[in-house]
Amino acid sequence: MSLTARILGITRPPSGVLAVDRIACTGHGICAHVLPEQIVLDEWGYPLLTDSEPDPALATEAIKLCPAAALRWVGPPAR
């Protein structure tokens, strides 16, 4: 966890990953502006996640700014 995340008290679930709810997403693209290294927009303006791990503080900010609440931390799939 980065120093910024610890200072701000931002945490994420253990072994959690950033995910986009494609049904809820309305394609505003704010997430791609906040996380340009981790999220690129497709030809219609919808987000595509890259394999790189996002900064938890920036990812949390992108989650808060998403007008459709389509971006979130999720845990690993249940076995």
HELIX and SHEET records of a PDB file:
HELIX    1   1 LEU A    3  LEU A    8  1                                   6    
HELIX    2   2 ILE A   30  VAL A   34  1                                   5    
HELIX    3   3 PRO A   56  LEU A   65  1                                  10    
SHEET    1   A 2 VAL A  17  VAL A  20  0                                        
SHEET    2   A 2 LEU A  71  VAL A  74 -1                                        
SHEET    1   B 2 ILE A  39  LEU A  41  0                                        
SHEET    2   B 2 PRO A  47  LEU A  49 -1                                        
END                                                                             
